Amino acid sequence: MTNTGFMTRWSSWAPYVLSILRIIAAFLFVQYGTTKLFAIPAAVMPDGGTASLTSLAGVAGVLELVGGALLLVGLFTRPVAFLLSGQMAVAYFIGHAGQGFWPVLNGGAPAVFFAFLWLYVSAAGAGPWSIDALRHHQAGGAV
């Protein structure tokens, strides 16, 4: 097999790797919401408890939990990913940017990463392993 053949075959997996990326990232993202709302797998709020639903952290937790779950299964992927991209950008500027320029030092690297990852997913879509793809297939449309 030539290098060109390998690269062609590997490139053909891109849509499936996009689905894997979305699923793994959403699984990790949901955990930010569960820690804020339920202290699962651990309490991370400053007081060691959970965030009130009426607080900024509580609203963020709901977005992370519900939006992350929708992204995990690939349902309404593009609009949800776009919304969560904006949420992560706001989270970075509200919670991290004021603590210094470098995201790795101000604790904002995950927010920056998720902001751009979800922005990409909002443009690229869910990939073939998703409810969105199943819905389009059943409707007779292309993904």
Secondary structure, DSSP 8 states (H G I E B T S, - for coil): --HHHHHHHHHTTHHHHHHHHHHHHHHHHHHHHHHHHH--S---STTSS---TTSHHHHHHHIIIIIHHHHHHTSSHHHHHHHHHHHHHHHHHHHTGGG-S-HHHHT-HHHHHHHHHHHHHHHH---SSSHHHHHHHHTT---
